[in-house]
């Protein structure tokens, strides 16, 4: 399957050179890129979250293989859907799906299913691609979306992801796609997001799930983040580091109903 852009012209520019210029403006050319096991990047429109995404992508070396794991906002397709083959197009390039790693991931746990439908209209992974391609045009991807999972299922999927990554024989970066608190005052969003970010940086998947539930933190990629935390720890990661945090209010000027964005490196 050739997966064509579904939010070009809305979340980011549709014209290729305009998009290249915008991504370049968000990237930090002075950052010291280091190897990492995983990162978390937001997936809102670039006008709101592009600065955070650019900062976190600039902080890491982008290897030739990337697993993208994010939420399924549409409800289409399988609960934990892995696109098994094909390519993803965007305005200035095409990225192939790494069939070998995608197949290994599906084979590693019955909770994962090979499925295209979940990816057809989902924006959470798509908005990461221009940043990846700009930094490494040779990158291949494994697109994964997840709707629901309890802690045991998160751990099983995390262990399966770690097994597939470890067995592929190459450097792999896991990219978690998530926004933080949605549509609360900036004061409230910052307080809640600080709690969630602390659990991510501590690589505490159970703690992240617990605090999100207890404090009603509307982090849309919390399940993908918990899965990735389990995987990253199994792969040897020791801690996370917040690169940048922002809210939509900094752009819109409306601080009564904001969305939070965090860029985190896990290594």
C-alpha positions as CSV (number, residue, x, y, z in Angstrom):
1,X,0.0,0.0,0.0
2,X,1.1,3.5,-0.7
3,X,-0.1,5.6,2.2
4,X,-0.7,9.2,1.0
5,X,-0.7,12.3,3.2
6,X,-4.0,13.0,5.0
7,X,-3.2,16.2,6.8
8,X,-0.8,18.0,4.4
9,X,-2.2,21.5,4.0
10,X,-3.7,21.4,7.4
11,X,-1.2,20.3,10.0
12,X,1.8,21.3,7.9
13,X,2.4,22.9,4.5
14,X,1.4,20.9,1.4
15,X,3.9,22.5,-1.0
16,X,7.2,20.7,-0.8
17,X,9.6,23.6,-0.6
18,X,7.5,25.5,1.9
19,X,7.5,22.4,4.1
20,X,11.2,22.0,3.8
21,X,11.8,25.5,4.8
22,X,9.4,25.3,7.7
23,X,11.0,22.1,9.0
24,X,14.5,23.6,8.6
25,X,13.4,26.6,10.7
26,X,12.2,24.4,13.5
27,X,15.3,22.3,13.6
28,X,18.2,23.4,15.9
29,X,21.4,23.4,13.8
30,X,23.4,24.0,16.9
31,X,22.2,21.0,18.9
32,X,24.6,18.1,19.6
33,X,22.8,15.1,18.3
34,X,23.3,12.0,20.4
35,X,22.3,8.3,20.0
36,X,19.0,7.5,21.8
37,X,16.7,4.6,22.4
38,X,13.5,6.6,22.0
39,X,12.1,10.0,21.9
40,X,8.6,11.5,22.4
41,X,7.4,14.2,20.0
42,X,4.1,16.0,19.7
43,X,1.7,15.7,16.7
44,X,-0.3,18.9,16.6
45,X,-0.2,21.4,13.7
46,X,3.3,22.7,13.2
47,X,2.3,26.3,14.1
48,X,1.7,25.1,17.6
49,X,4.1,22.1,18.2
50,X,6.7,22.4,15.5
51,X,9.2,24.1,17.8
52,X,9.0,21.3,20.3
53,X,9.2,18.6,17.6
54,X,12.2,20.3,16.0
55,X,14.0,20.6,19.3
56,X,13.7,16.9,20.2
57,X,14.5,15.6,16.7
58,X,17.5,17.9,16.6
59,X,18.8,16.3,19.8
60,X,19.2,12.8,18.5
61,X,20.9,10.9,15.7
62,X,18.3,9.5,13.3
63,X,19.3,6.0,12.3
64,X,18.2,4.2,9.2
65,X,15.3,2.4,11.0
66,X,12.6,4.0,13.1
67,X,9.6,2.5,14.9
68,X,6.8,5.1,15.1
69,X,4.2,4.4,17.8
70,X,1.3,6.7,18.5
71,X,-2.4,6.8,19.4
72,X,-5.3,5.9,17.0
73,X,-7.6,8.9,17.0
74,X,-9.9,7.6,14.3
75,X,-11.0,4.2,15.8
76,X,-10.4,2.5,12.5
77,X,-8.7,-0.8,12.2
78,X,-7.1,-3.1,14.8
79,X,-6.4,-2.1,18.4
80,X,-2.6,-2.4,18.0
81,X,-2.0,-2.0,14.3
82,X,1.3,-2.5,12.5
83,X,1.5,-1.5,8.9
84,X,3.3,-4.5,7.5
85,X,4.6,-3.2,4.1
86,X,4.4,-0.5,1.5
87,X,5.4,3.2,1.8
88,X,4.4,6.5,3.2
89,X,4.4,9.5,0.9
90,X,4.7,13.2,2.0
91,X,5.1,16.4,0.0
92,X,8.9,16.1,-0.5
93,X,9.6,12.4,-0.3
94,X,8.6,8.8,0.3
95,X,9.5,6.5,3.2
96,X,9.3,2.7,2.9
97,X,8.0,0.4,5.6
98,X,10.6,-1.9,7.0
99,X,8.9,-5.2,6.2
100,X,11.4,-7.3,8.1
101,X,11.0,-5.5,11.4
102,X,7.3,-5.0,11.0
103,X,6.9,-8.7,10.5
104,X,9.1,-9.5,13.5
105,X,7.0,-7.2,15.7
106,X,3.7,-8.8,14.6
107,X,5.2,-12.3,15.2
108,X,6.5,-11.3,18.7
109,X,3.0,-10.8,20.3
110,X,-0.5,-11.8,19.4
111,X,-1.6,-8.3,20.7
112,X,-0.1,-6.8,17.5
113,X,-1.9,-7.2,14.2
114,X,-0.8,-6.4,10.6
115,X,-3.3,-3.8,9.5
116,X,-3.5,-0.9,7.1
117,X,-6.9,0.5,8.0
118,X,-5.8,2.1,11.3
119,X,-3.2,4.2,9.4
120,X,-5.2,5.5,6.5
121,X,-6.5,8.7,8.2
122,X,-4.4,8.9,11.3
123,X,-2.3,12.0,11.7
124,X,-0.2,11.2,14.8
125,X,2.6,9.4,12.9
126,X,2.3,11.3,9.6
127,X,3.4,14.6,11.2
128,X,6.7,13.1,12.4
129,X,7.8,12.1,8.9
130,X,9.0,15.4,7.5
131,X,11.4,15.8,10.4
132,X,12.7,12.3,10.1
133,X,13.2,12.6,6.3
134,X,14.8,16.0,6.6
135,X,17.4,14.6,9.0
136,X,17.9,11.2,7.2
137,X,16.3,10.6,3.8
138,X,17.3,6.9,3.9
139,X,15.2,6.1,6.9
140,X,12.7,3.2,6.8
141,X,9.8,3.1,9.2
142,X,7.5,0.7,11.2
143,X,4.2,2.5,11.8
144,X,2.3,1.3,14.9
145,X,-0.9,2.7,16.4
146,X,-2.5,1.6,19.6
147,X,-6.0,2.4,21.0
148,X,-6.4,0.6,24.4
149,X,-4.3,-1.6,26.7
150,X,-4.0,-2.3,30.4
151,X,-0.6,-2.4,32.1
152,X,0.0,-6.1,31.5
153,X,-0.7,-5.7,27.8
154,X,1.5,-2.6,27.7
155,X,4.3,-4.6,29.2
156,X,3.8,-7.5,26.8
157,X,3.8,-5.2,23.8
158,X,6.9,-3.4,25.1
159,X,8.8,-6.6,25.6
160,X,7.7,-7.7,22.1
161,X,8.9,-4.4,20.6
162,X,12.3,-4.7,22.4
163,X,12.7,-8.3,21.2
164,X,12.0,-7.3,17.6
165,X,14.3,-4.3,17.8
166,X,17.1,-6.3,19.4
167,X,16.8,-9.0,16.9
168,X,16.9,-6.9,13.8
169,X,20.7,-6.3,13.9
170,X,20.7,-2.6,13.3
171,X,20.3,0.7,15.2
172,X,16.6,1.6,15.7
173,X,15.0,4.7,17.2
174,X,11.5,4.4,18.7
175,X,9.5,7.6,18.2
176,X,6.5,8.0,20.6
177,X,3.9,10.4,19.2
178,X,1.9,12.2,21.9
179,X,0.5,15.5,22.9
180,X,0.0,16.3,26.6
181,X,-2.9,17.8,28.5
182,X,-5.8,18.9,26.2
183,X,-8.0,22.0,26.6
184,X,-7.4,23.1,30.2
185,X,-6.0,26.4,31.5
186,X,-2.2,26.7,31.0
187,X,-1.7,26.7,34.7
188,X,-3.6,23.4,35.1
189,X,-2.0,21.8,32.0
190,X,1.6,22.7,33.1
191,X,1.0,21.2,36.6
192,X,-0.5,18.0,35.3
193,X,2.1,17.6,32.5
194,X,4.9,18.1,35.0
195,X,3.7,15.0,36.8
196,X,3.5,12.9,33.6
197,X,6.8,14.1,32.3
198,X,8.5,13.1,35.6
199,X,7.2,9.6,35.3
200,X,8.4,9.4,31.7
201,X,11.8,10.6,32.6
202,X,12.0,8.1,35.4
203,X,11.0,5.4,32.9
204,X,8.1,4.5,35.1
205,X,5.4,3.1,32.9
206,X,3.2,1.9,35.7
207,X,3.5,5.3,37.4
208,X,2.7,7.1,34.1
209,X,-0.5,5.1,33.7
210,X,-1.4,5.6,37.3
211,X,-0.9,9.4,37.4
212,X,-2.7,9.9,34.1
213,X,-5.7,8.1,35.5
214,X,-5.7,9.6,39.0
215,X,-5.0,13.2,37.9
216,X,-7.1,13.0,34.7
217,X,-4.2,13.9,32.5
218,X,-5.5,13.8,28.9
219,X,-2.2,12.8,27.3
220,X,-3.4,11.1,24.1
221,X,-0.4,8.9,23.6
222,X,-0.1,7.6,27.1
223,X,-0.5,4.0,26.1
224,X,2.1,4.2,23.3
225,X,4.4,6.0,25.8
226,X,4.0,3.2,28.4
227,X,4.7,0.5,25.8
228,X,7.8,2.4,24.6
229,X,9.0,2.8,28.2
230,X,8.9,-0.9,28.8
231,X,10.7,-1.5,25.5
232,X,13.3,1.2,26.1
233,X,14.2,-0.2,29.6
234,X,14.5,-3.7,28.2
235,X,16.9,-2.3,25.5
236,X,19.1,-0.7,28.2
237,X,17.8,2.8,28.5
238,X,18.3,4.4,31.9
239,X,16.5,7.7,32.0
240,X,14.6,10.3,30.1
241,X,15.4,14.0,29.6
242,X,12.9,16.8,28.8
243,X,14.3,18.8,25.9
244,X,11.5,21.3,25.5
245,X,7.9,22.0,26.7
246,X,5.4,24.4,25.3
247,X,1.6,25.0,25.1
248,X,-0.6,26.2,22.3
249,X,-1.4,29.3,24.3
250,X,2.1,30.6,23.6
251,X,1.0,30.9,19.9
252,X,-2.7,31.5,20.1
253,X,-2.6,33.9,23.1
254,X,-5.5,32.0,24.7
255,X,-4.3,30.6,28.0
256,X,-7.7,29.4,29.1
257,X,-7.9,26.3,26.8
258,X,-4.4,25.0,25.9
259,X,-2.8,21.8,24.7
260,X,0.6,20.9,26.1
261,X,3.6,19.6,24.1
262,X,6.7,17.8,25.4
263,X,9.8,16.7,23.6
264,X,11.6,14.0,25.6
265,X,14.8,11.9,24.8
266,X,15.1,8.5,26.4
267,X,18.6,7.0,26.5
